[in-house]
Amino acid sequence: MGKLTVLALRAVLAGLLAGSVFVEAVMVPLLAADLNGLRPEYSYLRTPVLVLLVLGALTAQTVLVCVWRLVTMVRRGTVFSHAAFRYVDVVTGAFAAGAALVFAFAVLLAPGEAAAPGVVLLICGASLAVLGVALIVLVLRMLLAQAVEREAEAKRMRAELAEVI
């Protein structure tokens, strides 16, 4: 991976991380103030919506930090090691947690008339899409495992060849 690509990716990751911190620090309190004006029959939504939003931002931040670490490992040439599995596993778990949070949001909106049934269905679809990303990352983890295995085998074969020579 070239230096310019790494720099561009890190700039995007930093921007997304700053944006998520902005959401937590500024937007969530503003939303909390707006939700104070909910009609009484929907007042039960206030706290769960805010909690889901903060937890969603935290899962996104977790993914961003882990991807940053993986990019660092790629740049150093150490990504094909067992240390990378820790970050990939955390990313997979964060996406799965994100899918659960989106689904919880749909379940929260489903009873009553807080949201139209079509909106709830769309949110469930988004949850399924996020879960799909978690499964894609899981497949990529399996590819990483194969690459790490091949790397170890190549090192072993180079060592044997060095002994012969």
PyMOL CGO cylinders between C-alpha atoms (Angstrom):
from pymol import cmd
from pymol.cgo import CYLINDER

trace = [
    CYLINDER, 0.00, 0.00, 0.00, 1.48, 3.32, -1.07, 0.3, 1, 1, 1, 1, 1, 1,
    CYLINDER, 1.48, 3.32, -1.07, 2.16, 6.24, 1.22, 0.3, 1, 1, 1, 1, 1, 1,
    CYLINDER, 2.16, 6.24, 1.22, -0.45, 8.40, -0.50, 0.3, 1, 1, 1, 1, 1, 1,
    CYLINDER, -0.45, 8.40, -0.50, -3.11, 5.71, -0.14, 0.3, 1, 1, 1, 1, 1, 1,
    CYLINDER, -3.11, 5.71, -0.14, -2.31, 5.28, 3.54, 0.3, 1, 1, 1, 1, 1, 1,
    CYLINDER, -2.31, 5.28, 3.54, -2.37, 9.04, 4.06, 0.3, 1, 1, 1, 1, 1, 1,
    CYLINDER, -2.37, 9.04, 4.06, -5.72, 9.39, 2.28, 0.3, 1, 1, 1, 1, 1, 1,
    CYLINDER, -5.72, 9.39, 2.28, -7.24, 6.51, 4.25, 0.3, 1, 1, 1, 1, 1, 1,
    CYLINDER, -7.24, 6.51, 4.25, -5.98, 7.92, 7.52, 0.3, 1, 1, 1, 1, 1, 1,
    CYLINDER, -5.98, 7.92, 7.52, -7.43, 11.33, 6.64, 0.3, 1, 1, 1, 1, 1, 1,
    CYLINDER, -7.43, 11.33, 6.64, -10.82, 9.71, 5.99, 0.3, 1, 1, 1, 1, 1, 1,
    CYLINDER, -10.82, 9.71, 5.99, -10.62, 7.69, 9.21, 0.3, 1, 1, 1, 1, 1, 1,
    CYLINDER, -10.62, 7.69, 9.21, -9.64, 10.78, 11.22, 0.3, 1, 1, 1, 1, 1, 1,
    CYLINDER, -9.64, 10.78, 11.22, -12.50, 12.76, 9.69, 0.3, 1, 1, 1, 1, 1, 1,
    CYLINDER, -12.50, 12.76, 9.69, -14.98, 10.02, 10.50, 0.3, 1, 1, 1, 1, 1, 1,
    CYLINDER, -14.98, 10.02, 10.50, -13.66, 9.70, 14.03, 0.3, 1, 1, 1, 1, 1, 1,
    CYLINDER, -13.66, 9.70, 14.03, -13.89, 13.47, 14.55, 0.3, 1, 1, 1, 1, 1, 1,
    CYLINDER, -13.89, 13.47, 14.55, -17.42, 13.41, 13.14, 0.3, 1, 1, 1, 1, 1, 1,
    CYLINDER, -17.42, 13.41, 13.14, -18.49, 10.64, 15.50, 0.3, 1, 1, 1, 1, 1, 1,
    CYLINDER, -18.49, 10.64, 15.50, -17.04, 12.53, 18.47, 0.3, 1, 1, 1, 1, 1, 1,
    CYLINDER, -17.04, 12.53, 18.47, -18.95, 15.63, 17.27, 0.3, 1, 1, 1, 1, 1, 1,
    CYLINDER, -18.95, 15.63, 17.27, -22.14, 13.59, 17.17, 0.3, 1, 1, 1, 1, 1, 1,
    CYLINDER, -22.14, 13.59, 17.17, -21.58, 12.39, 20.73, 0.3, 1, 1, 1, 1, 1, 1,
    CYLINDER, -21.58, 12.39, 20.73, -20.50, 15.76, 22.13, 0.3, 1, 1, 1, 1, 1, 1,
    CYLINDER, -20.50, 15.76, 22.13, -22.82, 18.13, 20.27, 0.3, 1, 1, 1, 1, 1, 1,
    CYLINDER, -22.82, 18.13, 20.27, -25.61, 16.37, 18.41, 0.3, 1, 1, 1, 1, 1, 1,
    CYLINDER, -25.61, 16.37, 18.41, -26.71, 13.97, 21.14, 0.3, 1, 1, 1, 1, 1, 1,
    CYLINDER, -26.71, 13.97, 21.14, -27.26, 16.78, 23.69, 0.3, 1, 1, 1, 1, 1, 1,
    CYLINDER, -27.26, 16.78, 23.69, -29.13, 18.80, 21.06, 0.3, 1, 1, 1, 1, 1, 1,
    CYLINDER, -29.13, 18.80, 21.06, -31.27, 15.79, 20.19, 0.3, 1, 1, 1, 1, 1, 1,
    CYLINDER, -31.27, 15.79, 20.19, -31.89, 15.19, 23.90, 0.3, 1, 1, 1, 1, 1, 1,
    CYLINDER, -31.89, 15.19, 23.90, -33.16, 18.74, 24.21, 0.3, 1, 1, 1, 1, 1, 1,
    CYLINDER, -33.16, 18.74, 24.21, -35.39, 18.28, 21.15, 0.3, 1, 1, 1, 1, 1, 1,
    CYLINDER, -35.39, 18.28, 21.15, -36.76, 15.02, 22.50, 0.3, 1, 1, 1, 1, 1, 1,
    CYLINDER, -36.76, 15.02, 22.50, -37.90, 16.78, 25.65, 0.3, 1, 1, 1, 1, 1, 1,
    CYLINDER, -37.90, 16.78, 25.65, -40.74, 18.15, 23.56, 0.3, 1, 1, 1, 1, 1, 1,
    CYLINDER, -40.74, 18.15, 23.56, -42.10, 14.74, 22.57, 0.3, 1, 1, 1, 1, 1, 1,
    CYLINDER, -42.10, 14.74, 22.57, -45.75, 14.06, 23.00, 0.3, 1, 1, 1, 1, 1, 1,
    CYLINDER, -45.75, 14.06, 23.00, -46.43, 12.17, 26.25, 0.3, 1, 1, 1, 1, 1, 1,
    CYLINDER, -46.43, 12.17, 26.25, -47.29, 8.90, 24.48, 0.3, 1, 1, 1, 1, 1, 1,
    CYLINDER, -47.29, 8.90, 24.48, -43.82, 8.85, 22.90, 0.3, 1, 1, 1, 1, 1, 1,
    CYLINDER, -43.82, 8.85, 22.90, -41.79, 10.06, 25.87, 0.3, 1, 1, 1, 1, 1, 1,
    CYLINDER, -41.79, 10.06, 25.87, -40.66, 6.49, 26.56, 0.3, 1, 1, 1, 1, 1, 1,
    CYLINDER, -40.66, 6.49, 26.56, -38.53, 6.71, 23.38, 0.3, 1, 1, 1, 1, 1, 1,
    CYLINDER, -38.53, 6.71, 23.38, -36.26, 9.50, 24.62, 0.3, 1, 1, 1, 1, 1, 1,
    CYLINDER, -36.26, 9.50, 24.62, -33.73, 7.60, 26.71, 0.3, 1, 1, 1, 1, 1, 1,
    CYLINDER, -33.73, 7.60, 26.71, -33.49, 4.44, 24.57, 0.3, 1, 1, 1, 1, 1, 1,
    CYLINDER, -33.49, 4.44, 24.57, -32.99, 6.46, 21.38, 0.3, 1, 1, 1, 1, 1, 1,
    CYLINDER, -32.99, 6.46, 21.38, -30.20, 8.48, 22.97, 0.3, 1, 1, 1, 1, 1, 1,
    CYLINDER, -30.20, 8.48, 22.97, -28.54, 5.36, 24.40, 0.3, 1, 1, 1, 1, 1, 1,
    CYLINDER, -28.54, 5.36, 24.40, -28.73, 3.58, 21.04, 0.3, 1, 1, 1, 1, 1, 1,
    CYLINDER, -28.73, 3.58, 21.04, -27.23, 6.61, 19.30, 0.3, 1, 1, 1, 1, 1, 1,
    CYLINDER, -27.23, 6.61, 19.30, -24.29, 6.83, 21.71, 0.3, 1, 1, 1, 1, 1, 1,
    CYLINDER, -24.29, 6.83, 21.71, -23.68, 3.07, 21.54, 0.3, 1, 1, 1, 1, 1, 1,
    CYLINDER, -23.68, 3.07, 21.54, -23.83, 3.22, 17.75, 0.3, 1, 1, 1, 1, 1, 1,
    CYLINDER, -23.83, 3.22, 17.75, -21.23, 5.98, 17.71, 0.3, 1, 1, 1, 1, 1, 1,
    CYLINDER, -21.23, 5.98, 17.71, -19.01, 3.94, 20.04, 0.3, 1, 1, 1, 1, 1, 1,
    CYLINDER, -19.01, 3.94, 20.04, -19.21, 0.89, 17.78, 0.3, 1, 1, 1, 1, 1, 1,
    CYLINDER, -19.21, 0.89, 17.78, -18.31, 3.06, 14.79, 0.3, 1, 1, 1, 1, 1, 1,
    CYLINDER, -18.31, 3.06, 14.79, -15.35, 4.52, 16.70, 0.3, 1, 1, 1, 1, 1, 1,
    CYLINDER, -15.35, 4.52, 16.70, -14.20, 1.01, 17.59, 0.3, 1, 1, 1, 1, 1, 1,
    CYLINDER, -14.20, 1.01, 17.59, -14.22, 0.00, 13.93, 0.3, 1, 1, 1, 1, 1, 1,
    CYLINDER, -14.22, 0.00, 13.93, -12.35, 3.15, 12.92, 0.3, 1, 1, 1, 1, 1, 1,
    CYLINDER, -12.35, 3.15, 12.92, -9.60, 2.65, 15.51, 0.3, 1, 1, 1, 1, 1, 1,
    CYLINDER, -9.60, 2.65, 15.51, -9.17, -1.02, 14.56, 0.3, 1, 1, 1, 1, 1, 1,
    CYLINDER, -9.17, -1.02, 14.56, -8.99, -0.18, 10.85, 0.3, 1, 1, 1, 1, 1, 1,
    CYLINDER, -8.99, -0.18, 10.85, -6.39, 2.49, 11.67, 0.3, 1, 1, 1, 1, 1, 1,
    CYLINDER, -6.39, 2.49, 11.67, -4.31, -0.15, 13.48, 0.3, 1, 1, 1, 1, 1, 1,
    CYLINDER, -4.31, -0.15, 13.48, -4.69, -2.59, 10.57, 0.3, 1, 1, 1, 1, 1, 1,
    CYLINDER, -4.69, -2.59, 10.57, -3.57, 0.09, 8.10, 0.3, 1, 1, 1, 1, 1, 1,
    CYLINDER, -3.57, 0.09, 8.10, -0.54, 0.68, 10.30, 0.3, 1, 1, 1, 1, 1, 1,
    CYLINDER, -0.54, 0.68, 10.30, 0.21, -3.03, 10.20, 0.3, 1, 1, 1, 1, 1, 1,
    CYLINDER, 0.21, -3.03, 10.20, -0.15, -3.07, 6.42, 0.3, 1, 1, 1, 1, 1, 1,
    CYLINDER, -0.15, -3.07, 6.42, 2.23, -0.13, 6.11, 0.3, 1, 1, 1, 1, 1, 1,
    CYLINDER, 2.23, -0.13, 6.11, 4.79, -1.89, 8.32, 0.3, 1, 1, 1, 1, 1, 1,
    CYLINDER, 4.79, -1.89, 8.32, 4.36, -5.19, 6.49, 0.3, 1, 1, 1, 1, 1, 1,
    CYLINDER, 4.36, -5.19, 6.49, 3.18, -7.02, 9.61, 0.3, 1, 1, 1, 1, 1, 1,
    CYLINDER, 3.18, -7.02, 9.61, -0.48, -7.53, 8.75, 0.3, 1, 1, 1, 1, 1, 1,
    CYLINDER, -0.48, -7.53, 8.75, 0.05, -11.21, 7.90, 0.3, 1, 1, 1, 1, 1, 1,
    CYLINDER, 0.05, -11.21, 7.90, 0.56, -12.12, 11.54, 0.3, 1, 1, 1, 1, 1, 1,
    CYLINDER, 0.56, -12.12, 11.54, -1.58, -13.40, 14.36, 0.3, 1, 1, 1, 1, 1, 1,
    CYLINDER, -1.58, -13.40, 14.36, -1.68, -9.91, 15.90, 0.3, 1, 1, 1, 1, 1, 1,
    CYLINDER, -1.68, -9.91, 15.90, -3.99, -8.76, 13.08, 0.3, 1, 1, 1, 1, 1, 1,
    CYLINDER, -3.99, -8.76, 13.08, -6.66, -11.26, 14.11, 0.3, 1, 1, 1, 1, 1, 1,
    CYLINDER, -6.66, -11.26, 14.11, -7.37, -9.31, 17.29, 0.3, 1, 1, 1, 1, 1, 1,
    CYLINDER, -7.37, -9.31, 17.29, -8.34, -6.21, 15.31, 0.3, 1, 1, 1, 1, 1, 1,
    CYLINDER, -8.34, -6.21, 15.31, -10.32, -8.12, 12.69, 0.3, 1, 1, 1, 1, 1, 1,
    CYLINDER, -10.32, -8.12, 12.69, -12.23, -9.96, 15.43, 0.3, 1, 1, 1, 1, 1, 1,
    CYLINDER, -12.23, -9.96, 15.43, -13.06, -6.67, 17.14, 0.3, 1, 1, 1, 1, 1, 1,
    CYLINDER, -13.06, -6.67, 17.14, -14.27, -5.20, 13.83, 0.3, 1, 1, 1, 1, 1, 1,
    CYLINDER, -14.27, -5.20, 13.83, -16.48, -8.25, 13.25, 0.3, 1, 1, 1, 1, 1, 1,
    CYLINDER, -16.48, -8.25, 13.25, -17.91, -7.97, 16.75, 0.3, 1, 1, 1, 1, 1, 1,
    CYLINDER, -17.91, -7.97, 16.75, -18.48, -4.23, 16.39, 0.3, 1, 1, 1, 1, 1, 1,
    CYLINDER, -18.48, -4.23, 16.39, -20.41, -4.72, 13.15, 0.3, 1, 1, 1, 1, 1, 1,
    CYLINDER, -20.41, -4.72, 13.15, -22.48, -7.48, 14.74, 0.3, 1, 1, 1, 1, 1, 1,
    CYLINDER, -22.48, -7.48, 14.74, -23.18, -5.20, 17.71, 0.3, 1, 1, 1, 1, 1, 1,
    CYLINDER, -23.18, -5.20, 17.71, -24.06, -2.41, 15.30, 0.3, 1, 1, 1, 1, 1, 1,
    CYLINDER, -24.06, -2.41, 15.30, -26.55, -4.70, 13.56, 0.3, 1, 1, 1, 1, 1, 1,
    CYLINDER, -26.55, -4.70, 13.56, -28.10, -5.54, 16.92, 0.3, 1, 1, 1, 1, 1, 1,
    CYLINDER, -28.10, -5.54, 16.92, -28.34, -1.83, 17.79, 0.3, 1, 1, 1, 1, 1, 1,
    CYLINDER, -28.34, -1.83, 17.79, -30.06, -0.99, 14.50, 0.3, 1, 1, 1, 1, 1, 1,
    CYLINDER, -30.06, -0.99, 14.50, -32.47, -3.87, 15.02, 0.3, 1, 1, 1, 1, 1, 1,
    CYLINDER, -32.47, -3.87, 15.02, -33.12, -2.71, 18.59, 0.3, 1, 1, 1, 1, 1, 1,
    CYLINDER, -33.12, -2.71, 18.59, -33.99, 0.70, 17.18, 0.3, 1, 1, 1, 1, 1, 1,
    CYLINDER, -33.99, 0.70, 17.18, -36.51, -0.92, 14.83, 0.3, 1, 1, 1, 1, 1, 1,
    CYLINDER, -36.51, -0.92, 14.83, -38.01, -2.90, 17.72, 0.3, 1, 1, 1, 1, 1, 1,
    CYLINDER, -38.01, -2.90, 17.72, -38.22, 0.30, 19.76, 0.3, 1, 1, 1, 1, 1, 1,
    CYLINDER, -38.22, 0.30, 19.76, -40.14, 2.09, 17.02, 0.3, 1, 1, 1, 1, 1, 1,
    CYLINDER, -40.14, 2.09, 17.02, -42.38, -0.85, 16.05, 0.3, 1, 1, 1, 1, 1, 1,
    CYLINDER, -42.38, -0.85, 16.05, -45.15, -0.70, 18.68, 0.3, 1, 1, 1, 1, 1, 1,
    CYLINDER, -45.15, -0.70, 18.68, -47.76, 1.99, 18.38, 0.3, 1, 1, 1, 1, 1, 1,
    CYLINDER, -47.76, 1.99, 18.38, -47.50, 4.71, 15.81, 0.3, 1, 1, 1, 1, 1, 1,
    CYLINDER, -47.50, 4.71, 15.81, -44.07, 6.13, 16.63, 0.3, 1, 1, 1, 1, 1, 1,
    CYLINDER, -44.07, 6.13, 16.63, -43.00, 5.23, 13.07, 0.3, 1, 1, 1, 1, 1, 1,
    CYLINDER, -43.00, 5.23, 13.07, -44.75, 3.87, 10.02, 0.3, 1, 1, 1, 1, 1, 1,
    CYLINDER, -44.75, 3.87, 10.02, -44.45, 0.11, 9.46, 0.3, 1, 1, 1, 1, 1, 1,
    CYLINDER, -44.45, 0.11, 9.46, -42.52, 0.75, 6.25, 0.3, 1, 1, 1, 1, 1, 1,
    CYLINDER, -42.52, 0.75, 6.25, -39.92, 2.77, 8.14, 0.3, 1, 1, 1, 1, 1, 1,
    CYLINDER, -39.92, 2.77, 8.14, -39.53, -0.02, 10.68, 0.3, 1, 1, 1, 1, 1, 1,
    CYLINDER, -39.53, -0.02, 10.68, -39.09, -2.49, 7.81, 0.3, 1, 1, 1, 1, 1, 1,
    CYLINDER, -39.09, -2.49, 7.81, -36.43, -0.27, 6.22, 0.3, 1, 1, 1, 1, 1, 1,
    CYLINDER, -36.43, -0.27, 6.22, -34.58, -0.08, 9.53, 0.3, 1, 1, 1, 1, 1, 1,
    CYLINDER, -34.58, -0.08, 9.53, -34.72, -3.90, 9.77, 0.3, 1, 1, 1, 1, 1, 1,
    CYLINDER, -34.72, -3.90, 9.77, -33.25, -4.03, 6.27, 0.3, 1, 1, 1, 1, 1, 1,
    CYLINDER, -33.25, -4.03, 6.27, -30.45, -1.72, 7.35, 0.3, 1, 1, 1, 1, 1, 1,
    CYLINDER, -30.45, -1.72, 7.35, -29.81, -4.03, 10.29, 0.3, 1, 1, 1, 1, 1, 1,
    CYLINDER, -29.81, -4.03, 10.29, -29.55, -6.96, 7.90, 0.3, 1, 1, 1, 1, 1, 1,
    CYLINDER, -29.55, -6.96, 7.90, -27.12, -4.99, 5.72, 0.3, 1, 1, 1, 1, 1, 1,
    CYLINDER, -27.12, -4.99, 5.72, -24.88, -4.21, 8.71, 0.3, 1, 1, 1, 1, 1, 1,
    CYLINDER, -24.88, -4.21, 8.71, -24.96, -7.88, 9.68, 0.3, 1, 1, 1, 1, 1, 1,
    CYLINDER, -24.96, -7.88, 9.68, -23.96, -8.70, 6.11, 0.3, 1, 1, 1, 1, 1, 1,
    CYLINDER, -23.96, -8.70, 6.11, -20.90, -6.47, 6.51, 0.3, 1, 1, 1, 1, 1, 1,
    CYLINDER, -20.90, -6.47, 6.51, -20.01, -8.38, 9.69, 0.3, 1, 1, 1, 1, 1, 1,
    CYLINDER, -20.01, -8.38, 9.69, -20.21, -11.64, 7.73, 0.3, 1, 1, 1, 1, 1, 1,
    CYLINDER, -20.21, -11.64, 7.73, -18.05, -10.19, 4.92, 0.3, 1, 1, 1, 1, 1, 1,
    CYLINDER, -18.05, -10.19, 4.92, -15.42, -9.21, 7.48, 0.3, 1, 1, 1, 1, 1, 1,
    CYLINDER, -15.42, -9.21, 7.48, -15.62, -12.76, 8.86, 0.3, 1, 1, 1, 1, 1, 1,
    CYLINDER, -15.62, -12.76, 8.86, -14.91, -14.14, 5.37, 0.3, 1, 1, 1, 1, 1, 1,
    CYLINDER, -14.91, -14.14, 5.37, -12.00, -11.71, 5.03, 0.3, 1, 1, 1, 1, 1, 1,
    CYLINDER, -12.00, -11.71, 5.03, -10.71, -12.99, 8.37, 0.3, 1, 1, 1, 1, 1, 1,
    CYLINDER, -10.71, -12.99, 8.37, -10.65, -16.50, 6.91, 0.3, 1, 1, 1, 1, 1, 1,
    CYLINDER, -10.65, -16.50, 6.91, -8.64, -15.17, 3.97, 0.3, 1, 1, 1, 1, 1, 1,
    CYLINDER, -8.64, -15.17, 3.97, -6.26, -13.51, 6.41, 0.3, 1, 1, 1, 1, 1, 1,
    CYLINDER, -6.26, -13.51, 6.41, -5.88, -16.82, 8.23, 0.3, 1, 1, 1, 1, 1, 1,
    CYLINDER, -5.88, -16.82, 8.23, -4.94, -18.53, 4.96, 0.3, 1, 1, 1, 1, 1, 1,
    CYLINDER, -4.94, -18.53, 4.96, -2.45, -15.77, 4.15, 0.3, 1, 1, 1, 1, 1, 1,
    CYLINDER, -2.45, -15.77, 4.15, -0.86, -16.02, 7.60, 0.3, 1, 1, 1, 1, 1, 1,
    CYLINDER, -0.86, -16.02, 7.60, -0.58, -19.78, 7.17, 0.3, 1, 1, 1, 1, 1, 1,
    CYLINDER, -0.58, -19.78, 7.17, 1.06, -19.35, 3.75, 0.3, 1, 1, 1, 1, 1, 1,
    CYLINDER, 1.06, -19.35, 3.75, 3.44, -16.76, 5.16, 0.3, 1, 1, 1, 1, 1, 1,
    CYLINDER, 3.44, -16.76, 5.16, 4.49, -19.14, 7.95, 0.3, 1, 1, 1, 1, 1, 1,
    CYLINDER, 4.49, -19.14, 7.95, 4.95, -21.93, 5.43, 0.3, 1, 1, 1, 1, 1, 1,
    CYLINDER, 4.95, -21.93, 5.43, 7.05, -19.69, 3.19, 0.3, 1, 1, 1, 1, 1, 1,
    CYLINDER, 7.05, -19.69, 3.19, 9.27, -18.73, 6.14, 0.3, 1, 1, 1, 1, 1, 1,
    CYLINDER, 9.27, -18.73, 6.14, 9.73, -22.38, 7.04, 0.3, 1, 1, 1, 1, 1, 1,
    CYLINDER, 9.73, -22.38, 7.04, 10.64, -23.27, 3.47, 0.3, 1, 1, 1, 1, 1, 1,
    CYLINDER, 10.64, -23.27, 3.47, 13.12, -20.37, 3.25, 0.3, 1, 1, 1, 1, 1, 1,
    CYLINDER, 13.12, -20.37, 3.25, 14.74, -21.58, 6.46, 0.3, 1, 1, 1, 1, 1, 1,
    CYLINDER, 14.74, -21.58, 6.46, 15.04, -25.12, 5.06, 0.3, 1, 1, 1, 1, 1, 1,
    CYLINDER, 15.04, -25.12, 5.06, 16.48, -23.77, 1.82, 0.3, 1, 1, 1, 1, 1, 1,
    CYLINDER, 16.48, -23.77, 1.82, 18.99, -21.67, 3.76, 0.3, 1, 1, 1, 1, 1, 1,
    CYLINDER, 18.99, -21.67, 3.76, 20.12, -24.82, 5.60, 0.3, 1, 1, 1, 1, 1, 1,
    CYLINDER, 20.12, -24.82, 5.60, 20.61, -26.69, 2.33, 0.3, 1, 1, 1, 1, 1, 1,
    CYLINDER, 20.61, -26.69, 2.33, 22.61, -23.87, 0.78, 0.3, 1, 1, 1, 1, 1, 1,
]
cmd.load_cgo(trace, "trace")
